[in-house]
């Protein structure tokens, strides 16, 4: 519907332009048609006249009035009016919304999809938690955001791949291995000082117990330095397996698990530094190598190799992003915790210094989650062991509730995750509210099928019988779905789907309380069953885009 309004608007302007000898549109008309929040402003509204008036040296209201006159007599519109200083409000004829229902139903599972992404290759990198401990609830939010965004972008016509970057190199790995080694020694009766900066969680003890079960006392009398590589590898493998299992149970998979070791072993870090050096972006000072990130808007220059010869994490990150770019992606999407916001300018600086446009990288920041348990907020420290794992949340509320709740707010907004609310069976629980709508619709259609009404009466269903205000509200909301998917993909905002679902479920539940789907009037029954099946279809599609199931019974 929006495209039809836009097409009519452009056509009217073109007709007007040929009569009045006006210049071409100075602004993209596609940006000028929106769905107003208030019913009184029509089904669609445009500020096109206001946007183009200055460059055309005309009054916006005069332009708006002229455009409206060009559209007079078009039966697609019930009415068109000029409002305020020059807004154009479009009211679509009810029969157009009713006809649209048939189009939506025929589209089936493909409804909501588009070619907005034009097949552009996108790499979405998310979670990428260090393999030093289990995933916590904050990682879970990042996983829900990243996986849902990838699904939405695919539906919008992007060629999307998902990647997990494994930071398996550096001092943190040695600290992890040392933590397990000391727990191993302690479990076998050897007392040793356990530094507070080492990893404290029970999972470290569990890994040590597994080593004892498989290798016994093989390492009891060995100094840490000689067997540290074994403890590092064992710990990383064990934790990584747990991470993969948690993500799999959360409905999240990756096309690639990319090891940081590849970057170092291939010599790409050195090649990246050399490339920047040749371009004049690297200088030496006090024995260290510095990247001039300030030349690209960063607040200060950054060290890439310390005076002792040790490479920084930033050096490896630059090489990793060069590796991504050389793989031929049109767009890189990184989903990071909000505490990494200061890291964004320096990575963008590296991308520009390496010869790529800044907008080749888009970073989506995800605020950590405050998990409410008994009215108290639990802390999130991997080293201290005081954190709530994603696994605990999954066992407490299940995959569907967790994924939906993580998307109930924009990713860069603080989120309070109330466990009790997520388990409650009532309309205050958003995922239950939406899934119950799907289950209720499935029940209606099953009942109609048992009565021999559905899908037998599909061919005779006449959507013109759906003319109430409640009918039209639902039809309009169904029609908006493709635009919501498209805009969610382009803006990198997967939460728009959960918002849409909540609104659609609310419209349906309200409709259900006022109207019978199966009644004595066969014609009206068939029309309402068509409506029911279409709502069910769109609910299922939208739930799938955020990785949430659509149950037929609850």
C-alpha positions as CSV (number, residue, x, y, z in Angstrom):
1,X,0.0,0.0,0.0
2,X,2.8,2.4,0.9
3,X,4.4,1.8,-2.5
4,X,1.1,2.5,-4.3
5,X,0.7,5.8,-2.3
6,X,4.3,6.7,-3.2
7,X,3.8,5.9,-6.8
8,X,0.6,8.0,-6.9
9,X,2.4,10.8,-5.2
10,X,5.3,10.8,-7.7
11,X,3.0,10.5,-10.7
12,X,0.9,13.5,-9.4
13,X,4.0,15.5,-9.0
14,X,5.3,14.6,-12.5
15,X,2.0,15.6,-14.0
16,X,2.1,18.9,-12.0
17,X,5.7,19.5,-13.1
18,X,4.8,19.1,-16.8
19,X,2.0,21.7,-16.4
20,X,3.8,24.2,-14.2
21,X,7.3,23.7,-15.6
22,X,8.7,22.8,-12.2
23,X,12.2,21.3,-11.7
24,X,12.7,17.7,-10.8
25,X,12.2,16.4,-7.3
26,X,15.1,17.7,-5.2
27,X,14.7,15.1,-2.5
28,X,14.0,11.3,-2.6
29,X,10.3,10.9,-2.5
30,X,10.6,7.5,-1.0
31,X,11.6,9.1,2.3
32,X,8.5,11.2,2.4
33,X,5.7,8.7,2.9
34,X,5.1,7.4,6.4
35,X,2.4,5.7,8.5
36,X,1.1,8.3,11.0
37,X,0.7,7.2,14.6
38,X,-2.6,9.0,14.9
39,X,-5.7,7.7,13.0
40,X,-6.9,11.2,12.2
41,X,-3.8,11.8,10.0
42,X,-4.8,9.1,7.5
43,X,-3.4,5.8,6.6
44,X,-0.3,7.4,5.1
45,X,1.1,11.0,5.3
46,X,3.7,12.9,3.3
47,X,5.7,16.0,4.0
48,X,7.0,16.1,0.4
49,X,5.6,19.6,-0.2
50,X,7.3,20.9,2.9
51,X,10.6,19.3,1.9
52,X,10.7,20.6,-1.7
53,X,9.1,24.1,-1.2
54,X,12.4,26.0,-0.3
55,X,14.2,24.8,-3.4
56,X,11.2,25.5,-5.6
57,X,10.5,28.9,-4.0
58,X,6.8,28.0,-3.6
59,X,4.6,27.8,-0.5
60,X,4.4,24.2,0.7
61,X,0.6,24.3,1.1
62,X,0.2,25.5,-2.5
63,X,2.4,22.6,-3.7
64,X,0.4,20.1,-1.5
65,X,-2.9,21.4,-2.7
66,X,-1.8,21.1,-6.4
67,X,-0.6,17.5,-5.8
68,X,-4.0,16.6,-4.2
69,X,-5.9,18.1,-7.1
70,X,-3.9,15.9,-9.5
71,X,-5.1,12.8,-7.5
72,X,-8.8,13.7,-7.4
73,X,-11.0,10.9,-8.8
74,X,-8.5,8.2,-8.0
75,X,-10.7,5.4,-6.5
76,X,-7.7,4.0,-4.6
77,X,-8.2,6.8,-2.1
78,X,-11.2,7.4,0.1
79,X,-10.0,11.0,0.5
80,X,-6.9,13.0,0.4
81,X,-6.5,16.2,2.5
82,X,-4.0,18.9,3.0
83,X,-3.2,19.6,6.7
84,X,-1.3,22.3,8.6
85,X,1.4,24.1,6.7
86,X,1.5,21.5,3.8
87,X,1.2,17.9,5.0
88,X,-0.7,15.5,2.7
89,X,-2.8,12.9,4.5
90,X,-4.0,9.9,2.5
91,X,-7.0,7.8,3.4
92,X,-7.1,4.5,1.5
93,X,-10.5,3.2,0.4
94,X,-11.7,0.3,2.6
95,X,-12.1,-2.0,-0.4
96,X,-8.4,-1.6,-1.2
97,X,-7.5,-2.9,2.3
98,X,-10.0,-5.8,1.8
99,X,-8.5,-6.8,-1.5
100,X,-5.0,-6.7,0.0
101,X,-6.0,-9.5,2.4
102,X,-6.2,-11.9,-0.5
103,X,-2.7,-10.8,-1.8
104,X,-1.2,-11.4,1.7
105,X,-2.8,-14.8,2.1
106,X,-1.7,-15.9,-1.4
107,X,1.9,-14.8,-0.7
108,X,2.0,-17.4,2.1
109,X,5.4,-17.8,3.8
110,X,7.1,-15.4,1.4
111,X,5.0,-12.4,2.7
112,X,7.2,-9.9,4.4
113,X,10.2,-10.7,2.2
114,X,11.7,-8.2,-0.2
115,X,14.8,-7.4,-2.3
116,X,15.7,-4.3,-0.4
117,X,19.2,-5.7,0.2
118,X,19.8,-6.4,-3.5
119,X,21.8,-9.5,-2.7
120,X,24.6,-7.6,-1.0
121,X,27.0,-9.8,1.0
122,X,26.9,-9.2,4.7
123,X,28.9,-10.7,7.5
124,X,27.3,-10.5,10.9
125,X,29.8,-11.1,13.7
126,X,28.3,-11.5,17.1
127,X,28.7,-13.1,20.6
128,X,32.5,-13.7,20.0
129,X,32.8,-14.2,23.8
130,X,36.3,-15.2,24.9
131,X,36.5,-18.9,25.6
132,X,37.4,-18.2,29.3
133,X,34.0,-19.1,30.8
134,X,30.4,-20.0,30.0
135,X,28.1,-17.5,28.2
136,X,26.3,-15.2,30.6
137,X,22.9,-13.6,30.2
138,X,24.5,-10.6,28.5
139,X,26.0,-12.8,25.8
140,X,22.5,-14.2,25.4
141,X,21.1,-10.9,24.5
142,X,23.8,-10.3,21.9
143,X,23.2,-13.8,20.5
144,X,19.4,-13.1,20.2
145,X,20.1,-9.7,18.6
146,X,22.7,-11.0,16.1
147,X,20.8,-14.2,15.1
148,X,17.5,-12.4,14.7
149,X,19.1,-9.6,12.7
150,X,20.7,-12.1,10.3
151,X,17.3,-13.8,9.8
152,X,15.6,-10.4,9.2
153,X,18.3,-9.2,6.7
154,X,18.0,-12.5,4.8
155,X,14.3,-11.9,4.5
156,X,15.0,-8.4,3.2
157,X,17.2,-9.7,0.4
158,X,20.7,-9.6,1.8
159,X,23.1,-12.5,1.4
160,X,24.0,-13.0,5.1
161,X,26.6,-15.1,6.8
162,X,27.2,-15.3,10.6
163,X,30.6,-15.6,12.3
164,X,31.9,-16.1,15.8
165,X,35.4,-14.8,16.4
166,X,37.3,-17.0,18.9
167,X,39.9,-15.0,20.9
168,X,42.1,-18.0,21.6
169,X,45.5,-16.2,21.7
170,X,47.1,-14.0,24.4
171,X,47.7,-13.6,28.1
172,X,44.1,-14.4,29.0
173,X,44.6,-17.9,27.6
174,X,47.6,-18.4,29.7
175,X,45.7,-17.1,32.7
176,X,42.9,-19.6,32.0
177,X,45.3,-22.5,31.7
178,X,47.1,-21.5,34.9
179,X,43.7,-21.3,36.7
180,X,42.9,-24.9,35.7
181,X,46.4,-26.1,36.6
182,X,46.2,-24.7,40.1
183,X,42.7,-26.1,40.7
184,X,44.1,-29.5,39.4
185,X,46.9,-29.3,41.9
186,X,44.6,-28.3,44.7
187,X,42.2,-31.2,44.0
188,X,45.1,-33.6,44.3
189,X,46.1,-32.2,47.6
190,X,48.8,-29.7,46.6
191,X,48.2,-26.3,48.1
192,X,49.1,-23.3,46.1
193,X,48.3,-19.6,46.2
194,X,45.4,-18.9,43.8
195,X,45.7,-15.2,42.6
196,X,42.5,-13.2,42.7
197,X,42.9,-12.2,39.1
198,X,42.6,-15.8,38.0
199,X,39.3,-17.3,36.9
200,X,37.4,-18.3,40.0
201,X,34.2,-20.0,38.8
202,X,33.2,-23.5,39.6
203,X,33.5,-24.4,35.9
204,X,37.3,-24.2,36.3
205,X,37.1,-26.8,39.1
206,X,34.9,-29.0,36.8
207,X,37.5,-28.8,34.0
208,X,40.2,-29.8,36.5
209,X,38.1,-32.8,37.6
210,X,37.8,-34.0,34.0
211,X,41.5,-33.8,33.6
212,X,42.0,-35.9,36.7
213,X,39.4,-38.4,35.5
214,X,41.2,-38.8,32.1
215,X,44.9,-38.2,33.0
216,X,45.1,-38.9,36.8
217,X,48.3,-37.5,38.4
218,X,50.2,-37.2,35.2
219,X,50.8,-33.5,35.8
220,X,51.0,-33.4,39.5
221,X,54.8,-33.1,39.7
222,X,55.2,-31.1,36.5
223,X,55.9,-27.4,36.7
224,X,53.2,-25.2,35.3
225,X,55.4,-23.9,32.4
226,X,56.0,-27.4,30.9
227,X,52.3,-28.4,30.8
228,X,50.6,-25.0,30.5
229,X,49.8,-25.5,26.7
230,X,47.9,-28.7,27.6
231,X,45.9,-27.0,30.3
232,X,45.2,-24.1,28.0
233,X,44.0,-26.3,25.1
234,X,41.9,-28.5,27.3
235,X,40.2,-25.6,29.0
236,X,39.5,-23.8,25.7
237,X,38.2,-26.9,24.1
238,X,35.9,-27.7,27.0
239,X,34.6,-24.1,27.4
240,X,34.2,-23.7,23.6
241,X,32.2,-27.0,23.5
242,X,29.9,-25.6,26.2
243,X,29.5,-22.3,24.4
244,X,28.5,-24.1,21.2
245,X,26.0,-26.3,23.1
246,X,24.4,-23.3,24.8
247,X,24.1,-21.5,21.5
248,X,22.7,-24.5,19.7
249,X,20.1,-24.9,22.5
250,X,19.3,-21.2,22.1
251,X,18.6,-21.7,18.4
252,X,21.8,-19.9,17.3
253,X,24.2,-21.3,14.7
254,X,27.2,-19.8,12.9
255,X,28.5,-20.3,9.3
256,X,32.1,-19.8,10.6
257,X,33.9,-20.2,13.9
258,X,36.9,-18.1,13.2
259,X,40.0,-18.6,15.3
260,X,42.3,-15.7,16.1
261,X,45.2,-18.1,15.7
262,X,44.6,-18.0,11.9
263,X,45.4,-14.3,11.9
264,X,48.7,-14.8,13.7
265,X,49.8,-18.0,12.0
266,X,49.2,-16.7,8.5
267,X,51.3,-13.6,9.1
268,X,48.3,-11.3,8.4
269,X,49.0,-9.2,11.5
270,X,52.4,-8.3,10.2
271,X,51.1,-7.8,6.7
272,X,48.4,-5.4,8.0
273,X,51.0,-3.4,10.0
274,X,53.3,-3.2,6.9
275,X,50.4,-2.1,4.7
276,X,49.6,0.7,7.1
277,X,53.2,1.6,7.4
278,X,53.6,1.9,3.7
279,X,50.6,4.2,3.6
280,X,52.2,6.4,6.2
281,X,49.8,5.6,9.0
282,X,52.3,3.9,11.3
283,X,55.1,5.7,13.2
284,X,57.6,4.6,15.9
285,X,58.0,6.3,19.3
286,X,59.8,5.1,22.5
287,X,60.4,1.8,20.8
288,X,56.8,1.1,20.1
289,X,54.8,1.2,16.9
290,X,51.8,3.5,16.8
291,X,48.9,3.8,14.4
292,X,47.8,7.4,13.7
293,X,44.1,6.9,14.4
294,X,43.7,10.6,15.3
295,X,44.0,11.3,11.6
296,X,40.7,9.5,11.2
297,X,38.8,11.0,14.1
298,X,39.9,8.9,17.1
299,X,40.7,10.7,20.3
300,X,44.3,9.5,20.5
301,X,46.8,7.3,18.5
302,X,46.9,3.6,19.4
303,X,49.8,1.3,20.0
304,X,50.0,-1.8,17.7
305,X,53.3,-3.2,18.9
306,X,54.7,-2.5,22.4
307,X,58.3,-1.6,23.0
308,X,58.9,-5.2,24.2
309,X,57.8,-6.5,20.8
310,X,54.4,-7.8,21.9
311,X,51.5,-7.1,19.6
312,X,48.4,-5.5,21.0
313,X,44.9,-6.9,20.7
314,X,44.1,-3.9,18.4
315,X,46.7,-5.1,16.0
316,X,45.0,-8.5,15.7
317,X,41.6,-6.8,15.4
318,X,42.9,-4.7,12.5
319,X,44.1,-7.8,10.7
320,X,40.9,-9.6,11.4
321,X,38.8,-6.9,9.8
322,X,41.2,-6.7,6.8
323,X,40.6,-10.5,6.5
324,X,36.9,-9.9,6.5
325,X,37.1,-7.2,3.9
326,X,39.4,-9.2,1.6
327,X,36.7,-12.0,1.7
328,X,34.6,-9.6,-0.4
329,X,31.7,-8.6,1.9
330,X,29.8,-5.5,1.1
331,X,29.0,-4.8,4.7
332,X,30.4,-5.9,8.0
333,X,28.1,-5.8,11.0
334,X,29.7,-6.2,14.4
335,X,27.6,-6.7,17.5
336,X,29.5,-5.7,20.6
337,X,28.7,-5.1,24.2
338,X,28.1,-1.5,25.1
339,X,31.3,-1.3,27.1
340,X,33.2,-1.5,23.7
341,X,31.8,1.8,22.5
342,X,35.2,3.4,22.7
343,X,36.6,0.8,20.4
344,X,34.4,1.7,17.5
345,X,36.4,4.8,16.3
346,X,39.7,3.1,16.2
347,X,38.4,0.1,14.2
348,X,36.7,2.5,11.8
349,X,40.0,4.3,11.6
350,X,41.8,1.1,10.6
351,X,39.2,0.3,7.9
352,X,39.6,3.8,6.4
353,X,43.4,3.7,6.6
354,X,43.4,0.3,4.9
355,X,41.6,1.9,1.9
356,X,38.0,1.0,2.5
357,X,35.0,3.3,3.1
358,X,34.1,3.9,6.7
359,X,30.5,2.8,6.1
360,X,31.7,-0.7,5.2
361,X,31.5,-1.4,8.9
362,X,28.5,-0.8,11.1
363,X,28.7,-1.5,14.8
364,X,25.6,-2.4,16.9
365,X,26.1,-1.9,20.6
366,X,24.2,-4.1,23.0
367,X,23.6,-3.1,26.6
368,X,24.1,-5.8,29.2
369,X,21.2,-7.3,30.9
370,X,20.1,-6.8,34.5
371,X,18.7,-10.1,35.6
372,X,16.1,-9.7,38.3
373,X,15.9,-12.7,40.7
374,X,13.9,-12.2,43.8
375,X,14.0,-8.5,43.3
376,X,17.8,-8.4,43.3
377,X,20.2,-7.9,40.4
378,X,23.0,-10.4,40.0
379,X,26.5,-9.3,39.0
380,X,28.3,-10.3,35.8
381,X,32.0,-11.0,36.5
382,X,33.6,-14.0,34.6
383,X,36.7,-14.1,36.7
384,X,35.0,-13.9,40.1
385,X,32.5,-16.6,39.1
386,X,29.7,-14.3,40.2
387,X,27.5,-14.4,37.1
388,X,24.3,-15.9,35.8
389,X,24.8,-18.1,32.8
390,X,22.7,-18.3,29.6
391,X,22.2,-21.9,30.4
392,X,20.6,-21.1,33.7
393,X,18.2,-18.6,32.0
394,X,17.3,-21.2,29.4
395,X,16.6,-23.8,32.0
396,X,14.5,-21.3,34.0
397,X,12.3,-19.8,31.2
398,X,13.1,-21.6,28.0
399,X,14.4,-20.6,24.6
400,X,11.3,-18.8,23.3
401,X,10.8,-16.5,26.3
402,X,14.5,-15.7,26.6
403,X,14.8,-14.7,22.9
404,X,11.7,-12.7,22.9
405,X,12.4,-10.8,26.1
406,X,15.9,-9.9,24.8
407,X,14.2,-8.2,21.9
408,X,11.6,-6.3,23.8
409,X,13.8,-3.2,23.8
410,X,16.2,-1.6,21.4
411,X,19.6,-3.3,21.8
412,X,21.4,-0.2,23.1
413,X,18.8,0.4,25.8
414,X,19.1,-1.1,29.3
415,X,17.1,-4.2,29.8
416,X,15.7,-5.6,33.0
417,X,15.0,-9.3,32.6
418,X,12.4,-10.4,35.1
419,X,12.4,-14.2,35.3
420,X,9.1,-14.5,37.1
421,X,7.4,-12.4,34.4
422,X,8.9,-14.5,31.6
423,X,7.3,-17.6,33.1
424,X,3.9,-16.1,33.7
425,X,1.0,-17.2,31.6
426,X,-0.8,-13.9,31.0
427,X,-0.9,-10.9,28.8
428,X,1.7,-9.1,30.8
429,X,4.2,-11.7,29.5
430,X,4.9,-10.5,25.9
431,X,6.0,-13.9,24.5
432,X,3.0,-15.7,26.0
433,X,0.7,-13.0,24.7
434,X,2.0,-13.4,21.1
435,X,2.3,-17.2,21.1
436,X,-1.2,-17.5,22.6
437,X,-2.6,-15.5,19.7
438,X,-1.1,-18.0,17.3
439,X,-2.3,-21.0,19.4
440,X,-5.8,-19.4,19.6
441,X,-5.9,-18.9,15.8
442,X,-4.7,-22.4,15.2
443,X,-7.5,-23.7,17.5
444,X,-10.1,-21.7,15.6
445,X,-9.0,-23.1,12.3
446,X,-8.8,-26.6,13.6
447,X,-12.3,-26.3,14.8
448,X,-13.4,-25.0,11.4
449,X,-11.6,-27.9,9.8
450,X,-13.4,-30.4,12.0
451,X,-16.7,-28.8,11.0
452,X,-15.8,-29.1,7.3
453,X,-15.6,-25.3,6.9
454,X,-11.9,-24.8,6.4
455,X,-10.2,-24.8,4.0
456,X,-13.3,-25.7,2.0
457,X,-14.8,-22.2,2.1
458,X,-11.5,-20.4,1.2
459,X,-12.6,-20.0,-2.4
460,X,-15.8,-18.3,-1.4
461,X,-14.3,-16.1,1.2
462,X,-15.3,-12.5,0.4
463,X,-13.1,-10.0,2.2
464,X,-15.5,-7.2,1.4
465,X,-17.5,-8.4,4.4
466,X,-14.7,-7.3,6.7
467,X,-15.6,-3.7,7.0
468,X,-15.6,-2.9,10.7
469,X,-13.1,-0.6,12.3
470,X,-11.5,-3.7,14.0
471,X,-11.3,-5.5,10.7
472,X,-9.6,-2.6,8.9
473,X,-7.1,-2.0,11.8
474,X,-5.9,-5.6,11.4
475,X,-5.8,-5.4,7.6
476,X,-3.7,-2.3,7.8
477,X,-1.3,-3.8,10.3
478,X,-0.9,-7.0,8.2
479,X,0.0,-4.8,5.2
480,X,2.7,-3.0,7.2
481,X,4.7,-6.2,7.9
482,X,7.0,-6.1,4.8
483,X,7.9,-2.5,5.5
484,X,8.7,-3.4,9.2
485,X,11.0,-6.2,8.0
486,X,12.7,-4.0,5.5
487,X,13.2,-1.1,7.8
488,X,14.4,-3.4,10.6
489,X,17.0,-4.8,8.3
490,X,18.2,-1.5,7.0
491,X,18.3,0.1,10.5
492,X,19.8,-3.0,12.1
493,X,16.9,-3.0,14.6
494,X,15.5,-6.5,15.1
495,X,13.4,-5.4,18.0
496,X,11.0,-3.9,15.5
497,X,9.7,-7.4,14.8
498,X,8.9,-8.1,18.5
499,X,7.1,-4.7,18.7
500,X,5.1,-5.5,15.5
501,X,4.2,-8.9,16.9
502,X,2.9,-7.5,20.2
503,X,0.8,-5.0,18.4
504,X,-0.7,-7.6,16.0
505,X,-1.4,-10.0,18.8
506,X,-3.1,-7.1,20.7
507,X,-5.3,-6.3,17.7
508,X,-6.3,-10.0,17.3
509,X,-7.1,-10.6,21.0
510,X,-9.3,-7.4,21.0
511,X,-11.0,-8.6,17.9
512,X,-11.6,-12.1,19.3
513,X,-13.4,-10.7,22.3
514,X,-15.8,-8.7,20.1
515,X,-16.4,-11.1,17.2
516,X,-17.2,-14.8,16.5
517,X,-15.1,-16.4,13.8
518,X,-17.5,-19.3,13.3
519,X,-21.2,-18.3,13.2
520,X,-24.5,-18.9,11.5
521,X,-23.7,-16.7,8.5
522,X,-21.5,-18.9,6.3
523,X,-20.3,-16.0,4.1
524,X,-19.1,-14.0,7.1
525,X,-17.6,-17.1,8.7
526,X,-15.6,-17.8,5.6
527,X,-14.4,-14.2,5.4
528,X,-13.3,-14.3,9.1
529,X,-11.6,-17.6,8.7
530,X,-9.6,-16.1,5.8
531,X,-8.6,-13.3,8.1
532,X,-7.8,-15.7,10.9
533,X,-5.5,-17.8,8.7
534,X,-3.8,-14.7,7.4
535,X,-3.1,-13.4,10.9
536,X,-1.8,-16.8,11.9
537,X,0.4,-16.9,8.8
538,X,2.0,-13.5,9.5
539,X,2.4,-14.3,13.2
540,X,4.3,-17.5,12.4
541,X,6.5,-15.7,9.9
542,X,7.4,-12.9,12.2
543,X,8.1,-15.2,15.1
544,X,10.4,-17.2,12.9
545,X,12.4,-14.1,12.1
546,X,13.3,-13.7,15.8
547,X,13.8,-17.5,16.3
548,X,10.7,-18.0,18.4
549,X,8.4,-21.0,17.9
550,X,4.7,-20.6,16.9
551,X,2.8,-23.3,19.0
552,X,-0.5,-24.6,17.9
553,X,-1.5,-25.4,21.4
554,X,-0.7,-23.9,24.8
